[in-house]
Amino acid sequence: MLSTTKKADIVKKYGIHDKDTGSSAVQIALLTESIEDLTEHLKTHRKDNHSRKGLLAMVADRRSHIKYMEKHDPKVLESLLKKLKLKK
């Protein structure tokens, strides 16, 4: 789970303005950070199937945000994916 300060830093870095928490770019960045944290958790707790299900839901949610941005703002998506070191 992300701390409040970490979320605020991500929103400040990827958002249009300081309180922009709903744009797809911010959502993708927040989900990516949560996915990375949960992946590390699952490396040590291999049998935690409840967290694994949550991880899969986050990955699916991030994928739908990426698809939305592909249609509506592909240039911003490309730069965002480079910043986050993700592939399409």
Order of alpha helices (4+ residues) and beta strands (2+ residues): alpha-alpha-alpha-alpha
